[in-house]
Amino acid sequence: MNVFRDKMRQAINHRLLRFLISGGSAAGTEYALFIALHFFLDASHLLFNQSVSFAGGFVVSFLLNRLWVFSSAGTLRGDLFKYTVIAALNLVAGNLAITFLVGSIGQNPLIAKFLVMGMIAAWNYLIFSAFIFKPVSKS
């Protein structure tokens, strides 16, 4: 029983490490796009900048999570649909949060974006592993 538990723990830790690398890559893409848009379009386009940068991070995140982190056995169309639903909810939550942080509290948009990205990342791992990507069965 201890061997099984140790193998499960090792697999979870390995997948979590891959998730963190994948998430860091997607976050880096998203944040770099946000910074570029912020400096080219300024803060008056906050929701546009937030949404476009989120879309860039979405592409990187979906591909890395599906192919590398979770090695999904589900169909591309099914995984993409479920992932898009979660991403849409994340986008709405992110847009509300960044609007609140910048508009109501007066937080710097670059700091607010960073905080919002952390908030969203905090719940994504559990959602992705439980509802989006089916693990490949090892038989």
Helices and strands as residue ranges (DSSP letters): H 2-41, G 43-45, H 46-64, I 65-69, H 76-99, I 100-104, H 109-127, I 128-132
